[in-house]
Amino acid sequence: MALLRTLFWFLLFVFFTFSFVVLFEYGPHDFIPGFQKEFQRVRDFVQETIHPPPKQNP
């Protein structure tokens, strides 16, 4: 049970940290589009890290 509580608080911390960074970067008037843009950027980074594109030999 303590593991679930710790995981919950860690995920909550990550979410609010991400939200603060987006709010600081884009301001309150562009928060939703900025959140979507940065979330897409993070998702693309994670996907490229997990599945790197194949290297092409010359």
mmJSON file of the N, C-alpha and C atoms, coordinates in Angstrom:
{"data_MODEL":{"atom_site":{
"group_PDB":["ATOM","ATOM","ATOM","ATOM","ATOM","ATOM","ATOM","ATOM","ATOM","ATOM","ATOM","ATOM","ATOM","ATOM","ATOM","ATOM","ATOM","ATOM","ATOM","ATOM","ATOM","ATOM","ATOM","ATOM","ATOM","ATOM","ATOM","ATOM","ATOM","ATOM","ATOM","ATOM","ATOM","ATOM","ATOM","ATOM","ATOM","ATOM","ATOM","ATOM","ATOM","ATOM","ATOM","ATOM","ATOM","ATOM","ATOM","ATOM","ATOM","ATOM","ATOM","ATOM","ATOM","ATOM","ATOM","ATOM","ATOM","ATOM","ATOM","ATOM","ATOM","ATOM","ATOM","ATOM","ATOM","ATOM","ATOM","ATOM","ATOM","ATOM","ATOM","ATOM","ATOM","ATOM","ATOM","ATOM","ATOM","ATOM","ATOM","ATOM","ATOM","ATOM","ATOM","ATOM","ATOM","ATOM","ATOM","ATOM","ATOM","ATOM","ATOM","ATOM","ATOM","ATOM","ATOM","ATOM","ATOM","ATOM","ATOM","ATOM","ATOM","ATOM","ATOM","ATOM","ATOM","ATOM","ATOM","ATOM","ATOM","ATOM","ATOM","ATOM","ATOM","ATOM","ATOM","ATOM","ATOM","ATOM","ATOM","ATOM","ATOM","ATOM","ATOM","ATOM","ATOM","ATOM","ATOM","ATOM","ATOM","ATOM","ATOM","ATOM","ATOM","ATOM","ATOM","ATOM","ATOM","ATOM","ATOM","ATOM","ATOM","ATOM","ATOM","ATOM","ATOM","ATOM","ATOM","ATOM","ATOM","ATOM","ATOM","ATOM","ATOM","ATOM","ATOM","ATOM","ATOM","ATOM","ATOM","ATOM","ATOM","ATOM","ATOM","ATOM","ATOM","ATOM","ATOM","ATOM","ATOM","ATOM","ATOM","ATOM","ATOM","ATOM"],
"id":[1,2,3,4,5,6,7,8,9,10,11,12,13,14,15,16,17,18,19,20,21,22,23,24,25,26,27,28,29,30,31,32,33,34,35,36,37,38,39,40,41,42,43,44,45,46,47,48,49,50,51,52,53,54,55,56,57,58,59,60,61,62,63,64,65,66,67,68,69,70,71,72,73,74,75,76,77,78,79,80,81,82,83,84,85,86,87,88,89,90,91,92,93,94,95,96,97,98,99,100,101,102,103,104,105,106,107,108,109,110,111,112,113,114,115,116,117,118,119,120,121,122,123,124,125,126,127,128,129,130,131,132,133,134,135,136,137,138,139,140,141,142,143,144,145,146,147,148,149,150,151,152,153,154,155,156,157,158,159,160,161,162,163,164,165,166,167,168,169,170,171,172,173,174],
"type_symbol":["N","C","C","N","C","C","N","C","C","N","C","C","N","C","C","N","C","C","N","C","C","N","C","C","N","C","C","N","C","C","N","C","C","N","C","C","N","C","C","N","C","C","N","C","C","N","C","C","N","C","C","N","C","C","N","C","C","N","C","C","N","C","C","N","C","C","N","C","C","N","C","C","N","C","C","N","C","C","N","C","C","N","C","C","N","C","C","N","C","C","N","C","C","N","C","C","N","C","C","N","C","C","N","C","C","N","C","C","N","C","C","N","C","C","N","C","C","N","C","C","N","C","C","N","C","C","N","C","C","N","C","C","N","C","C","N","C","C","N","C","C","N","C","C","N","C","C","N","C","C","N","C","C","N","C","C","N","C","C","N","C","C","N","C","C","N","C","C","N","C","C","N","C","C"],
"label_atom_id":["N","CA","C","N","CA","C","N","CA","C","N","CA","C","N","CA","C","N","CA","C","N","CA","C","N","CA","C","N","CA","C","N","CA","C","N","CA","C","N","CA","C","N","CA","C","N","CA","C","N","CA","C","N","CA","C","N","CA","C","N","CA","C","N","CA","C","N","CA","C","N","CA","C","N","CA","C","N","CA","C","N","CA","C","N","CA","C","N","CA","C","N","CA","C","N","CA","C","N","CA","C","N","CA","C","N","CA","C","N","CA","C","N","CA","C","N","CA","C","N","CA","C","N","CA","C","N","CA","C","N","CA","C","N","CA","C","N","CA","C","N","CA","C","N","CA","C","N","CA","C","N","CA","C","N","CA","C","N","CA","C","N","CA","C","N","CA","C","N","CA","C","N","CA","C","N","CA","C","N","CA","C","N","CA","C","N","CA","C","N","CA","C","N","CA","C","N","CA","C","N","CA","C"],
"label_alt_id":[null,null,null,null,null,null,null,null,null,null,null,null,null,null,null,null,null,null,null,null,null,null,null,null,null,null,null,null,null,null,null,null,null,null,null,null,null,null,null,null,null,null,null,null,null,null,null,null,null,null,null,null,null,null,null,null,null,null,null,null,null,null,null,null,null,null,null,null,null,null,null,null,null,null,null,null,null,null,null,null,null,null,null,null,null,null,null,null,null,null,null,null,null,null,null,null,null,null,null,null,null,null,null,null,null,null,null,null,null,null,null,null,null,null,null,null,null,null,null,null,null,null,null,null,null,null,null,null,null,null,null,null,null,null,null,null,null,null,null,null,null,null,null,null,null,null,null,null,null,null,null,null,null,null,null,null,null,null,null,null,null,null,null,null,null,null,null,null,null,null,null,null,null,null],
"label_comp_id":["MET","MET","MET","ALA","ALA","ALA","LEU","LEU","LEU","LEU","LEU","LEU","ARG","ARG","ARG","THR","THR","THR","LEU","LEU","LEU","PHE","PHE","PHE","TRP","TRP","TRP","PHE","PHE","PHE","LEU","LEU","LEU","LEU","LEU","LEU","PHE","PHE","PHE","VAL","VAL","VAL","PHE","PHE","PHE","PHE","PHE","PHE","THR","THR","THR","PHE","PHE","PHE","SER","SER","SER","PHE","PHE","PHE","VAL","VAL","VAL","VAL","VAL","VAL","LEU","LEU","LEU","PHE","PHE","PHE","GLU","GLU","GLU","TYR","TYR","TYR","GLY","GLY","GLY","PRO","PRO","PRO","HIS","HIS","HIS","ASP","ASP","ASP","PHE","PHE","PHE","ILE","ILE","ILE","PRO","PRO","PRO","GLY","GLY","GLY","PHE","PHE","PHE","GLN","GLN","GLN","LYS","LYS","LYS","GLU","GLU","GLU","PHE","PHE","PHE","GLN","GLN","GLN","ARG","ARG","ARG","VAL","VAL","VAL","ARG","ARG","ARG","ASP","ASP","ASP","PHE","PHE","PHE","VAL","VAL","VAL","GLN","GLN","GLN","GLU","GLU","GLU","THR","THR","THR","ILE","ILE","ILE","HIS","HIS","HIS","PRO","PRO","PRO","PRO","PRO","PRO","PRO","PRO","PRO","LYS","LYS","LYS","GLN","GLN","GLN","ASN","ASN","ASN","PRO","PRO","PRO"],
"label_asym_id":["A","A","A","A","A","A","A","A","A","A","A","A","A","A","A","A","A","A","A","A","A","A","A","A","A","A","A","A","A","A","A","A","A","A","A","A","A","A","A","A","A","A","A","A","A","A","A","A","A","A","A","A","A","A","A","A","A","A","A","A","A","A","A","A","A","A","A","A","A","A","A","A","A","A","A","A","A","A","A","A","A","A","A","A","A","A","A","A","A","A","A","A","A","A","A","A","A","A","A","A","A","A","A","A","A","A","A","A","A","A","A","A","A","A","A","A","A","A","A","A","A","A","A","A","A","A","A","A","A","A","A","A","A","A","A","A","A","A","A","A","A","A","A","A","A","A","A","A","A","A","A","A","A","A","A","A","A","A","A","A","A","A","A","A","A","A","A","A","A","A","A","A","A","A"],
"label_entity_id":["1","1","1","1","1","1","1","1","1","1","1","1","1","1","1","1","1","1","1","1","1","1","1","1","1","1","1","1","1","1","1","1","1","1","1","1","1","1","1","1","1","1","1","1","1","1","1","1","1","1","1","1","1","1","1","1","1","1","1","1","1","1","1","1","1","1","1","1","1","1","1","1","1","1","1","1","1","1","1","1","1","1","1","1","1","1","1","1","1","1","1","1","1","1","1","1","1","1","1","1","1","1","1","1","1","1","1","1","1","1","1","1","1","1","1","1","1","1","1","1","1","1","1","1","1","1","1","1","1","1","1","1","1","1","1","1","1","1","1","1","1","1","1","1","1","1","1","1","1","1","1","1","1","1","1","1","1","1","1","1","1","1","1","1","1","1","1","1","1","1","1","1","1","1"],
"label_seq_id":[1,1,1,2,2,2,3,3,3,4,4,4,5,5,5,6,6,6,7,7,7,8,8,8,9,9,9,10,10,10,11,11,11,12,12,12,13,13,13,14,14,14,15,15,15,16,16,16,17,17,17,18,18,18,19,19,19,20,20,20,21,21,21,22,22,22,23,23,23,24,24,24,25,25,25,26,26,26,27,27,27,28,28,28,29,29,29,30,30,30,31,31,31,32,32,32,33,33,33,34,34,34,35,35,35,36,36,36,37,37,37,38,38,38,39,39,39,40,40,40,41,41,41,42,42,42,43,43,43,44,44,44,45,45,45,46,46,46,47,47,47,48,48,48,49,49,49,50,50,50,51,51,51,52,52,52,53,53,53,54,54,54,55,55,55,56,56,56,57,57,57,58,58,58],
"pdbx_PDB_ins_code":[null,null,null,null,null,null,null,null,null,null,null,null,null,null,null,null,null,null,null,null,null,null,null,null,null,null,null,null,null,null,null,null,null,null,null,null,null,null,null,null,null,null,null,null,null,null,null,null,null,null,null,null,null,null,null,null,null,null,null,null,null,null,null,null,null,null,null,null,null,null,null,null,null,null,null,null,null,null,null,null,null,null,null,null,null,null,null,null,null,null,null,null,null,null,null,null,null,null,null,null,null,null,null,null,null,null,null,null,null,null,null,null,null,null,null,null,null,null,null,null,null,null,null,null,null,null,null,null,null,null,null,null,null,null,null,null,null,null,null,null,null,null,null,null,null,null,null,null,null,null,null,null,null,null,null,null,null,null,null,null,null,null,null,null,null,null,null,null,null,null,null,null,null,null],
"Cartn_x":[0.813,0.0,0.861,1.98,2.873,3.471,3.691,4.223,3.233,1.954,0.93,0.841,0.915,0.864,2.069,3.245,4.452,4.377,3.904,3.748,2.753,1.631,0.64,1.245,1.964,2.547,3.626,4.385,5.411,4.773,3.716,3.03,2.363,1.805,1.216,2.277,3.435,4.548,4.995,5.127,5.546,4.514,3.237,2.178,2.197,2.276,2.256,3.545,4.663,5.907,5.82,5.301,5.119,4.165,3.071,2.098,2.716,3.527,4.179,5.135,5.893,6.829,6.076,4.974,4.17,3.566,3.061,2.491,3.55,4.739,5.822,6.261,6.282,6.752,5.716,4.455,3.429,2.489,2.425,1.521,0.12,-0.743,-2.096,-2.98,-2.687,-3.551,-3.323,-2.155,-1.86,-1.551,-2.147,-1.796,-2.217,-3.451,-3.955,-3.194,-3.03,-2.232,-0.771,-0.222,1.153,1.295,0.307,0.323,0.294,-0.574,-0.667,0.63,1.219,2.462,3.606,3.751,4.83,4.598,3.344,3.054,3.416,3.108,3.475,4.99,5.695,7.155,7.746,7.193,7.667,7.345,6.142,5.74,6.639,6.957,7.858,9.25,9.736,11.052,11.095,10.043,9.993,9.914,9.111,8.994,10.313,11.031,12.33,13.364,13.237,14.173,13.918,12.666,12.323,12.579,12.166,12.321,13.13,14.463,15.267,15.116,15.181,15.11,16.33,16.147,17.291,18.35,19.598,20.71,20.896,21.134,21.337,22.844,23.287,24.691,24.882,25.915,26.138,26.669],
"Cartn_y":[-1.191,0.0,1.26,1.197,2.351,2.611,1.553,1.719,2.47,2.134,2.844,4.31,4.584,5.962,6.753,6.141,6.799,7.035,6.065,6.217,7.324,7.37,8.418,9.8,9.99,11.295,11.665,10.687,10.963,11.404,10.691,11.078,12.441,12.726,14.036,15.131,14.863,15.813,16.066,15.014,15.159,15.961,15.67,16.395,17.88,18.225,19.632,20.349,19.655,20.26,20.559,19.598,19.801,20.964,21.02,22.096,23.45,23.509,24.764,25.227,24.299,24.657,25.178,24.528,24.987,26.352,26.542,27.834,28.926,28.634,29.606,29.927,28.915,29.086,29.8,29.428,29.92,30.948,31.028,31.961,31.397,32.078,31.549,31.629,32.535,32.678,31.581,30.943,29.864,28.557,28.351,27.177,25.878,25.787,24.534,24.177,25.104,24.74,24.433,25.166,24.907,23.555,23.194,21.892,20.778,20.919,19.908,19.816,20.97,20.983,20.329,20.69,20.122,18.648,18.24,16.832,16.017,16.558,15.885,15.781,16.843,16.845,15.787,15.667,14.659,13.262,13.081,11.77,11.341,12.273,11.947,11.577,12.297,12.005,10.606,10.256,8.929,7.841,8.047,7.045,6.871,7.964,7.851,7.19,7.395,6.767,5.266,4.876,3.457,2.738,3.345,2.744,3.687,3.646,4.554,4.205,5.209,4.923,4.119,3.243,2.436,3.291,2.952,3.677,3.21,4.179,3.836,3.841,2.79,2.687,3.279,4.109,4.706,3.74],
"Cartn_z":[0.0,0.0,0.0,0.697,0.737,-0.647,-1.419,-2.77,-3.655,-3.533,-4.31,-3.913,-2.631,-2.16,-2.669,-2.611,-3.098,-4.594,-5.337,-6.776,-7.108,-6.375,-6.578,-6.347,-5.241,-4.943,-5.953,-6.419,-7.421,-8.739,-9.174,-10.409,-10.278,-9.133,-8.888,-8.942,-8.35,-8.396,-9.832,-10.639,-12.031,-12.821,-12.61,-13.317,-12.989,-11.711,-11.335,-11.716,-11.706,-12.177,-13.669,-14.432,-15.87,-16.125,-15.375,-15.533,-15.189,-14.155,-13.787,-14.885,-15.436,-16.503,-17.72,-18.084,-19.225,-18.922,-17.726,-17.343,-17.374,-16.904,-16.913,-18.339,-19.205,-20.583,-21.46,-21.363,-22.28,-21.668,-20.364,-19.707,-19.608,-18.861,-18.657,-19.9,-20.821,-21.994,-23.021,-23.05,-23.998,-23.279,-22.106,-21.306,-21.98,-22.463,-23.049,-24.327,-25.293,-26.48,-26.128,-25.171,-24.744,-24.073,-23.259,-22.594,-23.629,-24.635,-25.686,-26.486,-26.806,-27.583,-26.806,-25.533,-24.727,-24.421,-24.233,-24.013,-25.252,-26.436,-27.685,-27.803,-27.407,-27.458,-26.526,-25.322,-24.364,-24.871,-25.414,-25.933,-27.093,-27.998,-29.11,-28.604,-27.595,-27.033,-26.427,-25.677,-25.044,-26.105,-27.148,-28.207,-28.955,-29.217,-29.891,-28.994,-27.688,-26.758,-26.682,-26.658,-26.559,-27.876,-28.978,-30.307,-31.195,-31.096,-31.915,-33.418,-34.277,-35.712,-36.158,-37.129,-37.57,-38.246,-37.99,-38.608,-40.039,-40.907,-42.313,-42.607,-43.231,-43.615,-45.005,-45.205,-46.537,-47.551],
"occupancy":[1.0,1.0,1.0,1.0,1.0,1.0,1.0,1.0,1.0,1.0,1.0,1.0,1.0,1.0,1.0,1.0,1.0,1.0,1.0,1.0,1.0,1.0,1.0,1.0,1.0,1.0,1.0,1.0,1.0,1.0,1.0,1.0,1.0,1.0,1.0,1.0,1.0,1.0,1.0,1.0,1.0,1.0,1.0,1.0,1.0,1.0,1.0,1.0,1.0,1.0,1.0,1.0,1.0,1.0,1.0,1.0,1.0,1.0,1.0,1.0,1.0,1.0,1.0,1.0,1.0,1.0,1.0,1.0,1.0,1.0,1.0,1.0,1.0,1.0,1.0,1.0,1.0,1.0,1.0,1.0,1.0,1.0,1.0,1.0,1.0,1.0,1.0,1.0,1.0,1.0,1.0,1.0,1.0,1.0,1.0,1.0,1.0,1.0,1.0,1.0,1.0,1.0,1.0,1.0,1.0,1.0,1.0,1.0,1.0,1.0,1.0,1.0,1.0,1.0,1.0,1.0,1.0,1.0,1.0,1.0,1.0,1.0,1.0,1.0,1.0,1.0,1.0,1.0,1.0,1.0,1.0,1.0,1.0,1.0,1.0,1.0,1.0,1.0,1.0,1.0,1.0,1.0,1.0,1.0,1.0,1.0,1.0,1.0,1.0,1.0,1.0,1.0,1.0,1.0,1.0,1.0,1.0,1.0,1.0,1.0,1.0,1.0,1.0,1.0,1.0,1.0,1.0,1.0,1.0,1.0,1.0,1.0,1.0,1.0],
"B_iso_or_equiv":[0.0,0.0,0.0,0.0,0.0,0.0,0.0,0.0,0.0,0.0,0.0,0.0,0.0,0.0,0.0,0.0,0.0,0.0,0.0,0.0,0.0,0.0,0.0,0.0,0.0,0.0,0.0,0.0,0.0,0.0,0.0,0.0,0.0,0.0,0.0,0.0,0.0,0.0,0.0,0.0,0.0,0.0,0.0,0.0,0.0,0.0,0.0,0.0,0.0,0.0,0.0,0.0,0.0,0.0,0.0,0.0,0.0,0.0,0.0,0.0,0.0,0.0,0.0,0.0,0.0,0.0,0.0,0.0,0.0,0.0,0.0,0.0,0.0,0.0,0.0,0.0,0.0,0.0,0.0,0.0,0.0,0.0,0.0,0.0,0.0,0.0,0.0,0.0,0.0,0.0,0.0,0.0,0.0,0.0,0.0,0.0,0.0,0.0,0.0,0.0,0.0,0.0,0.0,0.0,0.0,0.0,0.0,0.0,0.0,0.0,0.0,0.0,0.0,0.0,0.0,0.0,0.0,0.0,0.0,0.0,0.0,0.0,0.0,0.0,0.0,0.0,0.0,0.0,0.0,0.0,0.0,0.0,0.0,0.0,0.0,0.0,0.0,0.0,0.0,0.0,0.0,0.0,0.0,0.0,0.0,0.0,0.0,0.0,0.0,0.0,0.0,0.0,0.0,0.0,0.0,0.0,0.0,0.0,0.0,0.0,0.0,0.0,0.0,0.0,0.0,0.0,0.0,0.0,0.0,0.0,0.0,0.0,0.0,0.0],
"pdbx_formal_charge":[null,null,null,null,null,null,null,null,null,null,null,null,null,null,null,null,null,null,null,null,null,null,null,null,null,null,null,null,null,null,null,null,null,null,null,null,null,null,null,null,null,null,null,null,null,null,null,null,null,null,null,null,null,null,null,null,null,null,null,null,null,null,null,null,null,null,null,null,null,null,null,null,null,null,null,null,null,null,null,null,null,null,null,null,null,null,null,null,null,null,null,null,null,null,null,null,null,null,null,null,null,null,null,null,null,null,null,null,null,null,null,null,null,null,null,null,null,null,null,null,null,null,null,null,null,null,null,null,null,null,null,null,null,null,null,null,null,null,null,null,null,null,null,null,null,null,null,null,null,null,null,null,null,null,null,null,null,null,null,null,null,null,null,null,null,null,null,null,null,null,null,null,null,null],
"auth_seq_id":[1,1,1,2,2,2,3,3,3,4,4,4,5,5,5,6,6,6,7,7,7,8,8,8,9,9,9,10,10,10,11,11,11,12,12,12,13,13,13,14,14,14,15,15,15,16,16,16,17,17,17,18,18,18,19,19,19,20,20,20,21,21,21,22,22,22,23,23,23,24,24,24,25,25,25,26,26,26,27,27,27,28,28,28,29,29,29,30,30,30,31,31,31,32,32,32,33,33,33,34,34,34,35,35,35,36,36,36,37,37,37,38,38,38,39,39,39,40,40,40,41,41,41,42,42,42,43,43,43,44,44,44,45,45,45,46,46,46,47,47,47,48,48,48,49,49,49,50,50,50,51,51,51,52,52,52,53,53,53,54,54,54,55,55,55,56,56,56,57,57,57,58,58,58],
"auth_comp_id":["MET","MET","MET","ALA","ALA","ALA","LEU","LEU","LEU","LEU","LEU","LEU","ARG","ARG","ARG","THR","THR","THR","LEU","LEU","LEU","PHE","PHE","PHE","TRP","TRP","TRP","PHE","PHE","PHE","LEU","LEU","LEU","LEU","LEU","LEU","PHE","PHE","PHE","VAL","VAL","VAL","PHE","PHE","PHE","PHE","PHE","PHE","THR","THR","THR","PHE","PHE","PHE","SER","SER","SER","PHE","PHE","PHE","VAL","VAL","VAL","VAL","VAL","VAL","LEU","LEU","LEU","PHE","PHE","PHE","GLU","GLU","GLU","TYR","TYR","TYR","GLY","GLY","GLY","PRO","PRO","PRO","HIS","HIS","HIS","ASP","ASP","ASP","PHE","PHE","PHE","ILE","ILE","ILE","PRO","PRO","PRO","GLY","GLY","GLY","PHE","PHE","PHE","GLN","GLN","GLN","LYS","LYS","LYS","GLU","GLU","GLU","PHE","PHE","PHE","GLN","GLN","GLN","ARG","ARG","ARG","VAL","VAL","VAL","ARG","ARG","ARG","ASP","ASP","ASP","PHE","PHE","PHE","VAL","VAL","VAL","GLN","GLN","GLN","GLU","GLU","GLU","THR","THR","THR","ILE","ILE","ILE","HIS","HIS","HIS","PRO","PRO","PRO","PRO","PRO","PRO","PRO","PRO","PRO","LYS","LYS","LYS","GLN","GLN","GLN","ASN","ASN","ASN","PRO","PRO","PRO"],
"auth_asym_id":["A","A","A","A","A","A","A","A","A","A","A","A","A","A","A","A","A","A","A","A","A","A","A","A","A","A","A","A","A","A","A","A","A","A","A","A","A","A","A","A","A","A","A","A","A","A","A","A","A","A","A","A","A","A","A","A","A","A","A","A","A","A","A","A","A","A","A","A","A","A","A","A","A","A","A","A","A","A","A","A","A","A","A","A","A","A","A","A","A","A","A","A","A","A","A","A","A","A","A","A","A","A","A","A","A","A","A","A","A","A","A","A","A","A","A","A","A","A","A","A","A","A","A","A","A","A","A","A","A","A","A","A","A","A","A","A","A","A","A","A","A","A","A","A","A","A","A","A","A","A","A","A","A","A","A","A","A","A","A","A","A","A","A","A","A","A","A","A","A","A","A","A","A","A"],
"auth_atom_id":["N","CA","C","N","CA","C","N","CA","C","N","CA","C","N","CA","C","N","CA","C","N","CA","C","N","CA","C","N","CA","C","N","CA","C","N","CA","C","N","CA","C","N","CA","C","N","CA","C","N","CA","C","N","CA","C","N","CA","C","N","CA","C","N","CA","C","N","CA","C","N","CA","C","N","CA","C","N","CA","C","N","CA","C","N","CA","C","N","CA","C","N","CA","C","N","CA","C","N","CA","C","N","CA","C","N","CA","C","N","CA","C","N","CA","C","N","CA","C","N","CA","C","N","CA","C","N","CA","C","N","CA","C","N","CA","C","N","CA","C","N","CA","C","N","CA","C","N","CA","C","N","CA","C","N","CA","C","N","CA","C","N","CA","C","N","CA","C","N","CA","C","N","CA","C","N","CA","C","N","CA","C","N","CA","C","N","CA","C","N","CA","C","N","CA","C","N","CA","C","N","CA","C"],
"pdbx_PDB_model_num":[1,1,1,1,1,1,1,1,1,1,1,1,1,1,1,1,1,1,1,1,1,1,1,1,1,1,1,1,1,1,1,1,1,1,1,1,1,1,1,1,1,1,1,1,1,1,1,1,1,1,1,1,1,1,1,1,1,1,1,1,1,1,1,1,1,1,1,1,1,1,1,1,1,1,1,1,1,1,1,1,1,1,1,1,1,1,1,1,1,1,1,1,1,1,1,1,1,1,1,1,1,1,1,1,1,1,1,1,1,1,1,1,1,1,1,1,1,1,1,1,1,1,1,1,1,1,1,1,1,1,1,1,1,1,1,1,1,1,1,1,1,1,1,1,1,1,1,1,1,1,1,1,1,1,1,1,1,1,1,1,1,1,1,1,1,1,1,1,1,1,1,1,1,1]
}}}
